[in-house]
């Protein structure tokens, strides 16, 4: 009977329950690493215990079992280190450095079990979170560098981009220096909210393609947002680094960016350098807010896993939304307690106060959040915070559906339309009030900034 991709690990474990393998091979093993290649096929790397030698007859029996259990999913390769002069010594080091402990591994019992997934895409969503950020958390909490925060939603249409702009406005109007980076390259939208004309913008997509070719001849340029109607009389300028200009060349640029990610695999280092250059060009900054595309997109995963000091995560009370968010929460949670990414959970598209039965949905989302975090974010040895703990990441900020923010939002005046000032002023009032102000306050609390920073920003 044919098996599927998701059953392969279990079939490997079944092979190691065979009486011959338990008797002849398992007592000699220090570890078993299951390597699943880019096609999904399984190979094994076996490490013997010290002073033990694995016979070819042992692996022959195992190979026959794997072939029987895995069928076409068996890559017909069992790899054993030979000696100190092994020609594959460098590759062995790579395997040991990149593999992760299997979730079923019992650290008290040999052999140890590891998993190594080999793929050319979605790696940011499957690998451990990097500790090599564009700059360290210590510099952020000391106030010497800005906190980089990704805004992420698994499902689109939840108001993520408008919430990011609202948070940036609130922070800037309270004296914080903010930059926005639009990483939603497939559907860029921040520039259309803040700029009346973005036809000459160069942005993220241009940097990622041009910088590797032109090197130091290419300079990052932001669009300053300084309208007092938006920022108030004492607010700070917002620096926008857009996705780029969506013109006749944009799709061609995007296609080449996908190639660069899959084949050259150097987007991570380029994006880190991009953020360093952004910070250097408009410093000082308190926050860099990044709009990450919805879903399991490579750049969104890279932003969260390798570039951010915190994440604002948007979800709705739906099965689809929770399926995706659960994976993200698991990815960013246990077991490294001290290395967890600070999270802010937002219940997006929540029913308005006037909607009958509103309380039931709010309660359901809150209870689901607590259970998902309890099972996936915290380790078994931890005391999970009380479900009403306002400092806990699972207690959501409720963001009701706003009809006035539906469709295109333009935070600039059009002199050809009557009452434009009133329209923009009304939008700003909505976007700098709750719940958006709560997101801004929470970010200031997490990263040890004063929420109202106007007095210090004057100095």
C-alpha positions as CSV (number, residue, x, y, z in Angstrom):
1,X,0.0,0.0,0.0
2,X,1.4,3.4,-1.0
3,X,2.3,5.9,1.7
4,X,2.3,9.7,1.7
5,X,4.9,12.3,2.6
6,X,3.6,12.8,6.1
7,X,4.0,9.1,7.0
8,X,7.7,8.7,6.2
9,X,9.1,9.5,9.6
10,X,6.8,7.0,11.3
11,X,7.8,4.3,8.8
12,X,11.5,4.8,9.6
13,X,10.7,4.5,13.3
14,X,8.9,1.3,12.6
15,X,12.0,-0.2,11.0
16,X,13.9,0.4,14.2
17,X,11.3,-1.6,16.1
18,X,12.2,-4.7,14.1
19,X,13.6,-7.4,16.4
20,X,16.7,-7.9,14.2
21,X,17.5,-4.2,14.2
22,X,16.9,-3.9,17.9
23,X,19.2,-6.8,18.6
24,X,22.0,-6.2,16.1
25,X,22.1,-2.5,15.2
26,X,20.5,-0.3,17.9
27,X,22.9,-1.2,20.7
28,X,25.8,0.1,18.5
29,X,24.2,3.5,17.7
30,X,24.8,6.8,19.2
31,X,22.3,8.7,16.9
32,X,20.1,8.3,13.9
33,X,19.6,11.3,11.6
34,X,16.7,11.1,9.1
35,X,17.5,13.2,6.1
36,X,14.5,14.2,3.9
37,X,15.7,15.6,0.6
38,X,14.2,18.2,-1.8
39,X,12.0,15.5,-3.3
40,X,10.8,14.2,0.0
41,X,12.9,11.0,-0.2
42,X,14.5,9.5,3.0
43,X,18.1,8.9,3.6
44,X,19.8,8.0,7.0
45,X,23.0,9.1,8.7
46,X,24.0,6.7,11.5
47,X,26.5,7.5,14.1
48,X,28.0,4.6,16.1
49,X,28.8,4.8,19.7
50,X,32.5,5.1,20.6
51,X,34.4,1.8,20.0
52,X,31.6,0.3,18.1
53,X,31.6,-0.7,14.4
54,X,28.6,-1.1,12.2
55,X,28.7,-4.1,9.9
56,X,27.4,-4.0,6.3
57,X,25.1,-6.9,7.2
58,X,23.4,-4.6,9.8
59,X,22.7,-1.9,7.3
60,X,21.7,-4.4,4.6
61,X,18.9,-5.6,6.9
62,X,17.9,-2.1,7.7
63,X,18.0,-1.1,4.0
64,X,15.6,-3.9,3.1
65,X,13.2,-2.9,5.8
66,X,13.3,0.8,4.7
67,X,12.7,-0.2,1.1
68,X,9.7,-2.3,2.2
69,X,8.2,0.3,4.5
70,X,9.0,3.5,2.4
71,X,8.6,2.2,-1.1
72,X,9.5,5.0,-3.5
73,X,10.1,7.4,-0.6
74,X,13.4,5.5,0.2
75,X,16.4,7.2,-1.3
76,X,18.4,4.0,-0.9
77,X,21.2,5.5,1.1
78,X,22.4,4.7,4.6
79,X,25.4,6.8,5.4
80,X,27.9,5.8,8.1
81,X,31.1,7.8,9.0
82,X,34.2,5.7,8.2
83,X,37.0,7.2,10.2
84,X,38.9,10.4,10.9
85,X,40.0,10.6,7.3
86,X,36.5,10.3,5.9
87,X,36.2,12.1,2.5
88,X,32.8,13.3,3.6
89,X,34.0,14.9,6.8
90,X,32.9,18.4,5.8
91,X,29.5,17.2,4.8
92,X,29.2,15.3,8.1
93,X,29.9,18.6,9.9
94,X,27.1,20.3,7.9
95,X,24.7,17.5,8.8
96,X,25.5,17.9,12.5
97,X,25.2,21.6,12.4
98,X,21.9,21.8,10.5
99,X,20.0,18.9,12.0
100,X,17.3,19.4,14.7
101,X,16.3,17.1,17.5
102,X,13.3,15.0,16.6
103,X,10.2,15.7,18.6
104,X,10.0,12.1,19.8
105,X,13.7,11.9,20.9
106,X,14.3,10.9,24.5
107,X,17.5,12.5,25.6
108,X,17.9,9.8,28.3
109,X,17.9,6.9,25.8
110,X,20.2,6.0,23.0
111,X,20.2,6.3,20.1
112,X,19.4,10.0,19.8
113,X,17.1,11.0,17.0
114,X,17.5,14.0,14.6
115,X,15.8,15.4,11.6
116,X,17.4,17.2,8.7
117,X,15.1,18.7,6.1
118,X,16.7,19.6,2.8
119,X,14.7,22.1,0.7
120,X,15.3,25.2,-1.3
121,X,12.3,27.2,-0.3
122,X,10.3,27.9,2.9
123,X,13.5,27.4,4.9
124,X,12.8,30.4,7.2
125,X,9.5,28.7,8.3
126,X,11.1,25.4,9.1
127,X,14.6,26.2,10.5
128,X,15.4,27.4,14.0
129,X,15.1,31.2,14.5
130,X,18.4,32.9,13.9
131,X,20.2,34.8,16.7
132,X,22.2,36.7,14.2
133,X,19.8,39.7,13.7
134,X,20.8,42.9,11.9
135,X,21.7,44.2,15.4
136,X,21.4,42.6,18.8
137,X,18.5,42.7,21.2
138,X,20.9,44.3,23.8
139,X,21.4,47.4,21.5
140,X,17.6,47.6,21.1
141,X,16.7,47.5,24.8
142,X,19.5,49.9,25.6
143,X,17.9,52.4,23.1
144,X,20.9,52.5,20.8
145,X,19.2,50.8,17.9
146,X,15.6,50.6,16.7
147,X,13.4,47.6,17.3
148,X,12.5,45.8,14.1
149,X,8.9,44.6,14.2
150,X,7.2,42.5,11.6
151,X,3.4,42.7,11.1
152,X,2.2,39.3,9.9
153,X,-1.1,37.6,9.1
154,X,-1.6,34.1,7.9
155,X,-4.7,35.1,6.0
156,X,-5.1,38.3,4.0
157,X,-7.8,40.8,4.3
158,X,-7.5,41.2,8.1
159,X,-6.4,44.8,8.1
160,X,-2.7,44.1,8.7
161,X,-1.3,46.9,6.5
162,X,-3.7,49.6,7.7
163,X,-2.9,48.6,11.3
164,X,0.8,48.9,10.6
165,X,0.3,52.4,9.2
166,X,-1.9,53.3,12.1
167,X,0.7,52.1,14.6
168,X,3.4,54.1,12.8
169,X,1.2,57.2,12.9
170,X,0.5,56.8,16.6
171,X,4.1,56.2,17.5
172,X,5.2,59.2,15.4
173,X,2.6,61.5,16.8
174,X,3.9,60.5,20.3
175,X,7.4,61.5,19.5
176,X,8.9,58.3,18.2
177,X,11.1,58.1,15.1
178,X,9.7,55.4,12.8
179,X,10.6,53.8,9.5
180,X,8.2,51.6,7.5
181,X,9.5,48.8,5.1
182,X,6.9,47.2,2.7
183,X,7.9,43.6,2.3
184,X,4.6,42.6,0.7
185,X,6.2,42.5,-2.7
186,X,3.4,40.6,-4.4
187,X,0.7,43.1,-3.3
188,X,2.4,46.3,-2.1
189,X,0.0,48.7,-0.4
190,X,1.7,51.0,2.1
191,X,2.7,53.6,-0.5
192,X,-0.8,53.9,-1.8
193,X,-2.0,54.8,1.7
194,X,0.7,57.4,2.5
195,X,1.9,58.8,-0.9
196,X,-0.2,60.6,-3.5
197,X,2.1,59.5,-6.3
198,X,4.6,56.6,-6.0
199,X,5.4,56.3,-9.7
200,X,9.1,57.1,-9.2
201,X,9.6,55.1,-6.1
202,X,12.6,52.8,-5.8
203,X,12.1,50.3,-3.0
204,X,12.8,46.9,-1.5
205,X,12.5,45.0,-4.8
206,X,15.0,47.3,-6.4
207,X,17.4,47.0,-3.5
208,X,17.3,43.3,-3.5
209,X,18.0,43.1,-7.3
210,X,20.2,46.1,-7.9
211,X,22.5,46.1,-4.8
212,X,24.2,42.7,-5.5
213,X,25.0,44.0,-9.0
214,X,25.8,47.7,-8.5
215,X,27.1,47.2,-4.9
216,X,28.2,50.5,-3.4
217,X,27.0,52.5,-6.4
218,X,23.4,51.9,-5.4
219,X,22.0,54.0,-2.5
220,X,18.9,53.3,-0.5
221,X,16.4,56.2,-0.5
222,X,13.3,56.6,1.6
223,X,10.2,58.8,1.1
224,X,9.8,61.1,4.1
225,X,6.2,61.5,5.4
226,X,6.0,64.9,7.1
227,X,2.5,66.2,6.7
228,X,1.4,67.9,9.9
229,X,-2.2,66.8,9.3
230,X,-0.9,63.2,9.7
231,X,1.7,63.7,12.4
232,X,0.4,66.7,14.4
233,X,2.5,69.8,15.1
234,X,5.1,67.9,17.2
235,X,5.1,64.5,15.6
236,X,8.2,62.9,14.1
237,X,8.7,62.3,10.4
238,X,8.0,58.8,9.2
239,X,10.4,57.3,6.6
240,X,8.8,55.0,4.1
241,X,10.9,52.4,2.2
242,X,8.2,51.1,-0.2
243,X,8.1,47.8,-2.1
244,X,8.9,49.7,-5.3
245,X,7.0,51.1,-8.3
246,X,4.4,48.7,-9.7
247,X,5.1,49.4,-13.3
248,X,5.6,47.3,-16.5
249,X,8.9,46.0,-15.2
250,X,7.7,45.1,-11.7
251,X,6.7,41.5,-12.5
252,X,10.0,40.8,-14.3
253,X,11.8,42.1,-11.2
254,X,9.7,39.9,-9.0
255,X,10.4,36.8,-11.1
256,X,14.1,37.3,-10.8
257,X,13.9,37.8,-7.1
258,X,12.2,34.4,-6.8
259,X,15.1,32.9,-8.8
260,X,17.6,34.6,-6.6
261,X,16.0,33.2,-3.5
262,X,15.7,29.7,-4.8
263,X,19.1,29.4,-6.5
264,X,21.5,31.9,-5.0
265,X,20.1,31.6,-1.4
266,X,21.6,35.0,-0.4
267,X,18.4,37.0,0.3
268,X,19.0,36.7,4.1
269,X,22.3,38.5,4.1
270,X,21.1,41.1,1.5
271,X,18.0,42.0,3.6
272,X,20.1,42.3,6.7
273,X,22.4,44.7,5.0
274,X,19.3,46.6,3.6
275,X,18.0,47.2,7.2
276,X,21.5,48.3,8.4
277,X,21.7,50.7,5.5
278,X,18.2,52.0,6.2
279,X,19.0,52.6,9.9
280,X,22.2,54.4,9.0
281,X,20.6,56.6,6.4
282,X,17.8,58.0,8.6
283,X,19.1,57.5,12.2
284,X,18.2,57.9,14.9
285,X,15.2,55.6,14.8
286,X,13.1,54.0,17.6
287,X,11.2,51.5,15.4
288,X,11.3,49.9,12.0
289,X,7.9,48.4,11.2
290,X,7.9,45.8,8.4
291,X,4.8,44.7,6.5
292,X,5.2,41.0,5.8
293,X,3.1,39.3,3.3
294,X,0.3,37.0,4.4
295,X,0.8,33.2,4.4
296,X,3.8,31.0,4.4
297,X,5.8,33.2,2.0
298,X,9.6,33.0,2.0
299,X,10.2,36.7,2.6
300,X,7.6,36.9,5.4
301,X,9.2,33.9,7.1
302,X,12.7,35.4,6.6
303,X,11.5,38.7,8.1
304,X,10.1,37.0,11.2
305,X,12.8,34.4,11.8
306,X,15.9,36.2,10.8
307,X,15.3,40.0,10.9
308,X,12.8,40.9,13.6
309,X,13.0,41.7,17.3
310,X,9.2,41.3,17.7
311,X,6.1,40.3,15.8
312,X,2.5,41.7,15.7
313,X,0.4,38.7,14.6
314,X,-3.1,39.1,13.2
315,X,-5.7,36.3,13.3
316,X,-9.4,35.8,12.9
317,X,-11.7,33.4,14.6
318,X,-11.6,30.8,11.8
319,X,-10.2,27.4,11.4
320,X,-8.0,28.5,8.5
321,X,-6.5,31.3,10.4
322,X,-5.7,29.2,13.5
323,X,-4.2,26.4,11.4
324,X,-1.5,28.8,10.1
325,X,-1.1,30.8,13.4
326,X,-0.5,27.6,15.3
327,X,2.5,26.7,13.1
328,X,4.0,30.2,13.6
329,X,3.5,30.1,17.4
330,X,5.0,26.7,17.6
331,X,7.9,27.8,15.4
332,X,8.7,30.8,17.6
333,X,8.0,29.2,21.0
334,X,9.6,26.4,23.0
335,X,12.2,25.2,24.0
336,X,14.6,28.2,24.0
337,X,12.9,30.3,26.7
338,X,15.3,33.1,26.7
339,X,15.4,33.4,22.9
340,X,11.7,33.7,22.2
341,X,10.5,36.4,19.9
342,X,8.1,38.9,21.7
343,X,4.7,38.5,20.2
344,X,1.6,40.7,20.2
345,X,-1.6,38.9,19.1
346,X,-4.4,40.8,17.4
347,X,-7.9,39.5,17.0
348,X,-8.6,41.1,13.6
349,X,-12.0,41.6,12.0
350,X,-13.6,41.2,15.3
351,X,-17.4,41.9,15.5
352,X,-18.3,45.4,16.5
353,X,-19.9,46.2,19.8
354,X,-23.3,46.6,18.2
355,X,-23.3,43.1,16.7
356,X,-25.5,40.5,18.5
357,X,-23.5,37.6,19.9
358,X,-20.3,39.6,19.8
359,X,-19.2,38.3,23.2
360,X,-19.2,34.6,22.1
361,X,-16.7,35.1,19.3
362,X,-14.4,37.3,21.4
363,X,-14.5,34.6,24.1
364,X,-13.8,31.8,21.6
365,X,-10.8,33.6,20.1
366,X,-9.4,34.3,23.5
367,X,-9.8,30.7,24.7
368,X,-8.4,29.3,21.5
369,X,-5.3,31.6,21.8
370,X,-4.7,30.5,25.4
371,X,-4.8,26.8,24.4
372,X,-2.6,27.2,21.3
373,X,0.0,29.1,23.2
374,X,-0.1,26.7,26.2
375,X,0.4,23.7,23.9
376,X,2.9,25.1,21.4
377,X,4.7,28.2,22.8
378,X,5.5,27.1,26.4
379,X,7.6,24.1,27.4
380,X,6.2,21.4,29.7
381,X,8.4,22.5,32.6
382,X,7.1,26.1,32.5
383,X,4.3,27.7,34.5
384,X,2.0,29.1,31.9
385,X,0.8,32.6,32.8
386,X,-2.8,33.1,34.0
387,X,-5.3,33.4,31.1
388,X,-6.1,37.0,32.2
389,X,-2.5,38.1,32.4
390,X,-2.3,41.3,30.3
391,X,1.4,40.9,29.7
392,X,1.1,37.4,28.2
393,X,1.4,37.1,24.5
394,X,-1.8,35.1,24.2
395,X,-4.1,37.8,25.5
396,X,-5.3,39.4,22.3
397,X,-5.8,43.1,21.3
398,X,-9.3,43.2,19.8
399,X,-9.4,45.0,16.5
400,X,-13.1,45.4,15.4
401,X,-14.0,45.6,11.8
402,X,-14.0,49.2,10.6
403,X,-16.2,50.0,7.7
404,X,-14.4,53.4,7.2
405,X,-11.1,51.6,6.6
406,X,-12.6,49.2,4.0
407,X,-11.1,49.5,0.5
408,X,-8.6,52.1,-0.5
409,X,-7.3,54.3,2.3
410,X,-5.7,57.6,1.2
411,X,-4.0,59.6,4.0
412,X,-3.3,62.6,1.8
413,X,-5.5,65.4,0.6
414,X,-7.0,65.8,-2.9
415,X,-7.7,69.4,-3.5
416,X,-10.2,68.6,-6.2
417,X,-12.5,66.9,-3.8
418,X,-14.6,68.8,-1.3
419,X,-14.2,68.1,2.5
420,X,-10.9,66.3,1.9
421,X,-9.4,67.7,5.1
422,X,-12.4,66.4,7.1
423,X,-12.1,63.0,5.4
424,X,-8.3,62.7,6.2
425,X,-8.8,64.1,9.8
426,X,-11.5,61.5,10.4
427,X,-9.3,58.7,9.2
428,X,-6.4,59.8,11.4
429,X,-8.7,60.0,14.4
430,X,-9.8,56.4,13.9
431,X,-6.3,55.1,13.2
432,X,-4.7,56.7,16.2
433,X,-7.4,55.6,18.6
434,X,-8.0,52.2,20.2
435,X,-7.2,49.5,19.3
436,X,-4.3,50.8,17.2
437,X,-3.0,52.9,20.0
438,X,-2.9,49.7,22.2
439,X,-0.5,48.1,19.7
440,X,1.8,51.1,19.8
441,X,1.7,51.2,23.6
442,X,2.4,47.5,23.8
443,X,5.4,47.9,21.5
444,X,6.8,50.7,23.7
445,X,6.2,48.6,26.8
446,X,8.0,45.5,25.3
447,X,11.0,47.5,24.0
448,X,11.3,49.8,27.0
449,X,10.3,53.1,25.3
450,X,8.1,55.8,26.8
451,X,4.8,55.8,24.9
452,X,4.6,59.6,25.0
453,X,8.1,60.6,24.0
454,X,7.4,64.2,22.8
455,X,9.5,65.9,25.4
456,X,12.6,63.7,24.7
457,X,12.1,64.0,20.9
458,X,12.5,67.7,21.0
459,X,16.0,67.4,22.5
